[in-house]
Amino acid sequence: MRLCQKTTSTNKLVMGTFSTRVREWLAAKPARDQVQARIVPTWQAGRPLARPDDYAKLAQEGYRQNALIAACIFEIVSSGAEPPLRAVKDLPDGRVEPLPFDHALSVLCRNPNPEQSGYDFIETILTQQQISGNWYVRKARALAGNLLHLFPVRPDRVEVVPGKDGYVQGYRDDGRPLAADDVIHGKLHYDPLNEWYGLSPIAVVARFVDLDNNAGDFLRAFFYNDGTPAGILKFKARVEPDDRRRVKELWTQEHSGMQGWHSVSVLDGDADYKDIGVSPDKLRMNVIWETTESRICSIMGVPSAVVGALVGTNPTYSNYKEARASFYQETLSTLWRKTADRLTAGLRPEFSDERIRLEFDLSKVAGLQEDIAVRRTFAIASYEKGFATLNEARALAGMAPSLDADADQRKTAPSPDLGSAFSAFSRRHRASRLFDVEHGGHEQHGATIAEKTKARKAIQALMTKHYQAERKALLAHLEEDE
């Protein structure tokens, strides 16, 4: 009987463990057949999707032939790749700890592949995403399956292959199939009409890029053709076709090119020259440049003063400094966060640790050091004045929290008035206690309580006055920083 009871208990324990495991498995397994991530036609599932833009055209006409587009991308890429990418680990107490120097992810940050440094790697993917709106990184693995290298892939070589469930099934690299886990795909901007590919900023501003290029071509052709508008040579007598062609060739030969800019023509009495072209001053080229440059700079997210554009340029150091600060805060900060998060999402599964991630080490950015110094000065003042705890001050300064026992306590710095008030209260308190002990007088003891109350109110008034003054000083300090 006891054996049967033991067997029954064992069976219940086994069944309970099995049920728990089944529930855990069901809770962890996504019901992908119940949620359609994106709508994919049946005939399109498993087939590569066409890229929305012509990458070669965007790179040639938008990047290589337009000086302002190139200047904006140069600025974004050179500044964006300045802070090194590093691998860190989030600890349970809120601190961030850099991974060891020889950790595989740290090694990938420094040397992603045999041909590129960490700077070259970030420079490549930032350039690609500014042109096409997309960047792709291919994972190179060892025979054992572990990750060895990271290689950027040109966006015009890669196509997305959707699955029937609306998720990315894989990729195609020049026709070669790649598993979805072997590619990291980053998008610069979300395209509301294409959920699979990112939106290119050059494609958005393409019309103004064409206008800018055409204006440049016109100006170039104007000076190349002799620096004067086109015209008509008018003869009073009839001119045969052969003679007309010969005169036209001679006129063009004499006045075209730099050698003909200041040449003089002599016409007889039967000939007349009439200007029919348009000169740059009539076209008001500056208006065209200002229109195109303002659109291009706004779409690329680079202030015109930073790249020396014509529109809005004011050659003063203060304006350039403000434009530079705006560039870091509004464009690069988002770019750093987005790039690091996407690389983290693509690489974290390779190391099976949800606490590790990638981030850009902004302490290495020269342009941000002044802001960091200002924040740290403010953090120290806040802690010294008692407005912030040690950990709050460290957070303001961009530092990890301290584990000291008193790190969450405010540091008090009483003013001289408060100190004297506390001293007076202490003296009265000691005197009253001594009088009570020696005389045991209850009436005198009541008078001492009144003195204590009066002293306490005086201290409260002094404290209120003190902290109001500190608040006023703090607000003035903040207004100066702004």
N, C-alpha and C positions, 0 to 999 in steps of 0.2 A: 504494500500500500504506500509506504514511504517512497519506494522507488518510482511508482507511478506519479506521485505528487511532484517528485523532483524532476521527472521527465516533462511533466506538464509545465512546470515553472520555467524550465529551460526552453521549451517550445515558445512560451509567451515572450521570453526575453529575445529569442531569435527573431520571432515575428515582429516584435516591437522595433528592433534594430533595423530590420529590413524595411519596415514601413517608414521609419525615419529617413533612411537613405533614399527611398523612392520619392518622398516629399521634397527632400533637398535637391534631388536630381531634377524633378519637375519645376521647382522654383528657380533653379539656375538656368534651365534650358529655355531660350527665347522661342516663343510661338511665331516663327517667321511666316508660317503659312497663313496666319490670321491677320497679319499686318502687311499691307502692300506699301512698301517704302516709296516707290514711284511707279507710275503706270507705264508699262512696257507692252507694246503690241506683241502678239504671239509670234509673228514672223520676225520681230527684231531681237527677241531673246536669244542670247548666245552669239550674236553677230556684232562686230565692231560698229560703233557710232561714228558718223562723220564729224570731223572737227568743224566748229562754226566759222572760223576765220582762216585766212591764208597767212600762215606764220611767216613765210618767206617774204610776202608783200609787206606785212607789218614791219618786219625787220629791215627790209631794204628801203622802203619809202618813208616809213615812220621813224626809224631809229638811225639808220646809216646816212640818210640824206637830209634830215631835218636837224639843224644845229640845236634848237631849243629842246626838242624831245631828247636828243642825246645828252644835253647838259643836265636835264632833269634826272634822267636815268643814271648818269654818272654820279650825280650828287647823292641820289638815294642809295645806290649800290655801294659807293665808297664809304658813306657814313653808316649805312646799315650793316656792313660787314666789319666795322671797326671793333665793336665789342666781341670778344671771343665767346664761342658757344661752350658751355660747360655742363657737366652732369652733376646733379645734386640729389639729395634724398631728404624728404620731409619726415621729420621725427615726430613722435606722438605729442611732445610738449610744445610743438609749434616752431621749433628751431629748424633751420635748414643747414644740412651738412654736406659739403662737397664730397663726391665719391673719391675713393683712392686714385692716385695718379695712374696706377697700373690696371684699374678696372677697365673692362672691355669697352664700356660706353664712353669712358673718359678718353681712351685711346682713339675711338672713332671720332670724337669731337676734334681732336688735334690733327689726326691723319685719317680722313674718311676713306681714302684710296691711295694707291702708290703714286698717283700722278698729281694729286692736289693736297694742299694744306687746308687747314680749317677755314682760313680766310678765302682761299680760292673757291672752296666748295660753296660757302654762303654767297660769295659774289656771283657765282654761276646761276644758282637757283633764283636769286633776287633779280638778276637781269632777265632771265627767262620769263618770270611771272610778270614783270613790268611790260614786256612785249606782248606775250600771248595771254596773260591772265592765269596761266597755269605753270606749275613746275612738277617734275617727276623725278623721283630718286629710286633707282633700282638696287635691290639688295643682292650682293654676291655672297654665296654660301660655300662652305667647305663640303667635302663629301659626307661628313657626319651631320650636316644640316645646320651647323652653327653659323652665325653671321660673321663675315670676314670684312667686307668693304661696302661702301656706299658710293654709287656712281650716278651723277645727274644725267638725265636723258633729254635730248632735244624734244620740245613739245610737238614739233611737226612729225615726229616719228611714232608717237604713242597714240593709241586709240582706246577708248573705254569700251569694254564688253559688258553689257548689262545681263543680269539673270532674269528669269521669269518672275521672281519674287520682288523685283524692283531694286535689289542690291547689286553692287558691282561684282560680277562673276570673275572678271579677270581683265587683262590688258593685252594689247597687241603692240609689239615693238618691231616695226618694219615687217609685219606679217607674222612674226614669231610670237606664239602665245606665252603669256606670263601669268602666274597665279596672282590673285589679288593680294595675298600676304607678302609677295615679293616686291611690291611697288608701293611707294608713298606718294600720294597725289595731293598737292596743295593748290588752293585757289586764291587768287588775289581778291576778287570781288564776286559776289553771287550774281549769276545771270538769271533774271526772272523768266526768261524764255528758254533756258537750257539748264537743267538741273545737274547735268553730268560734267560740264566744263565751266571754268571760270570766265569772267568777263574781262576783256583786255581794255585798259584805259586808252590805248592808242586807237582801238576800234571805235570807242565812244567819241573821240575828238577828231576822227579821221577827216571830216569835212573841213575843219579849220586847219588841219595839217596840210591838206591839199591846197587850200588857199594860201597858206604861208609858203609852201613850196613853189606854187605858181607865181606868186609875187617875187620870190627870189629869182626864178627863171626869167621873168620879164625884165627885171633889173639887170641881170647878167646879159641877156640878149641885147638890151638897149645899149650897153657900153660895148659889147662885143661887135655890134653892127656899125658903130662909129660914134656913138654917144649922141645921136640926133634922131628925131622921129622919122618915120617913113614919109616919103613924098612922091609927087608926080612931076615928071618932066613933060611939059606941054609945048608942042610945036604947032605953029600956025599952019604950016604946010603939011601935006600928007606924008607920012613916013611908012615906007614899005616894011613888011614883017621882018625881013632879014636885017635892015638898018635899025629897026626898033630893038631887036634882040642884041645887036652889036653895041648900041648906045647904052642899053641897060647893063650889059656886062662891064663896059668900060666905067660907067658911073659907080657900080658896086665895087669894082676892083680899086677904084681911086679913093673911095670914102669908107670902105669897111675895114675893121680891125683898128688896133691902136695907132698904126702908122697913118691912118686917114682921118684921125680925129680933128686935126687942125689944118687940113688941106683946103685950098681955095679953088673953086671952079669958076670958069669963065664961060658965059653963055652968049650966044649971038642974039641979034635982035629978034629972031623968029622963035626963040625958046624962052620958056618961063618955068620956074620951079614953084610948086605949091606943096605946103606942109599938110599931110593928112594923118599923121601919126599922133600919138598921145605921149607926152613926156611925163616923167615921174612926178614933177611938181603938180601937174594937173590931176594926177591920180591920187594925190595926197597919201603917199606911201606910209607915212607915220601912222595914219589912222588905221590902215590895214594891219601894220605890225602890232599896234596896241590891241586891236581886236583879237588877232590870232594868238598873241602871246598871253593875254589874260585868260583865254579859254584853255590853252594848253597847260599853263601853270596851275590853274585851279583843278583841272582833272588829274594832273600828275601829283598834286598835293605838295608842290614845292613853291614857297614864296618867291615872287619875281626878283626880290632883292638878293636872294641867296645865289641865283644863277646869273645875275647881271642882266636880266631882261630889260627891254626898253620901257615897258609899261610899269608905272609905279616905282621906278628906280629913284632913290634918293641917296646920294653917296655920303651918308653920315654913318659913323660907327654905331651910334645908339640904335638907329633904325635897323641896321644890319644885325645887330645883336638881338633885337626883339624878333626879327624875322627868323633868325637861326633858332631861337628858343621855341617859337611857334612850330617850326619844322620838326624839331625833336619831339614836342609834346603831341602834335596832332597827326603826324604822319609816321615817324619812326617808332614811337612807342607802340602803336597798334601793330605795325609791321613786325616788330620783335616778338610781341606776344603771340601773334597769329602763327608766325613761322615756328617758334619754339613749341607751341602747343601741338601743331600738326606733326612735327618730327617726334615729339614725345608719344603721341598716339600711335605712330607707326613703328616706333622702336621699343616701347615698353613691353609688348607681348614677347619680345625676344629674350627678356631677362626675368620674366615671371615675378615682378615686384611692382606692386601698384604705387609704391611710395617714391620711386625714382622718376625723375623728369629732367628735361633739358631747359636751360634758360640762358639768356645772354648776360654776361657779366658787365653791367653798366658802370661799374667802378673803374673800368678801363677806358671809358669814353671821355676824352679831354673836354668836350663841349659841355658836359654835364657836371663837371667837378665844381664849378662855381655855385651852381644850384645846390649841390650836395653840401658844400661848406656852409651856405646860408641856412639850410635846414638843420644842420647839426648845431650851429650857433644858437638857433632858436630853441632846439631841443634841450640844450644845456641850460639856457636861461629859464626855460619852463620848469625844469627839474629843480634848479637852484632856488627859484622863487616859490616853489611848492604848488605850482599849477598842474604838474604832471608827475606820475610815479616814474621810477627808474625805467621800468619796462615800456611805459608809454613814451618816454623820451627816446628810448632806443628804437622804438617803432617809427617815431618821427624822423630819426636819423637814418632809417633804413637798415638797422642792425637787428640781429637775432635777440630774442628776449633772454634775460639773465635768469639763472636758477637760484640766485641768492634769496634767502628767506624774506628779506625786507624789500625785495625788488618791486613789490606791488604796493608799497607804502609811500606816501608823499613826504618829501623832505620839507620841514617847516623852517622858515628863516624869520623869526620875529623881529619886528622893527625895534629901535631903542625905546620908543614909547611903550610898546607892549612889554618889553623886558622890565622896565621900571614899574609898570603896573603890576606885573606878576610878583615882583620883589616886594612891593608895598602890600599886596594881598598876603604874601607869605609871612611878612613881619607881623601884620595884624592877627593873622591866624595863630601864630605861635604865642603872641602876647595874650590873646584871649584864652587860649588853653592853659597858659601858666596862671592867669588870674583865677580861673575856675578851680584849678587844683589847689591853690593856696588859700582861697577865701570861700570857695563853695557857694558863691553868691549867685542866685538865680536871676535877680534883676539885672546885675551887671552882665550876666551871660546873655540875657535877651538883648541888651544894647549891643553886644559883640555880634550877634546874628545880624542885626540891622547894618552894622558896619560891613559885615561880609557881603550882604546883599548889595550894598552900595558899591563896594569894590568890584563885585562881579558884574554889575551893570556898566561900570566904567570900563572894565576890560572888554566887554562885548562891544561897546561903542568904539573903542580904540581898534579892535579887530575889524569891525565893519569899515571904519575909515581906512585902515591899512589895505584891506583887500580891494576896496573900491579904487584906491590909488594904483594898486598893482594891475587891476583890470584896465584902467585907463592907459597905463604905460604899455600893456600888452597890445591893446588895440592900436595904439600909435605905432608900435613896432611892426605890426602886420601891415598897416597902411604904407609904411616906408618900404617894405618888401615888395608890395604890389606896384 
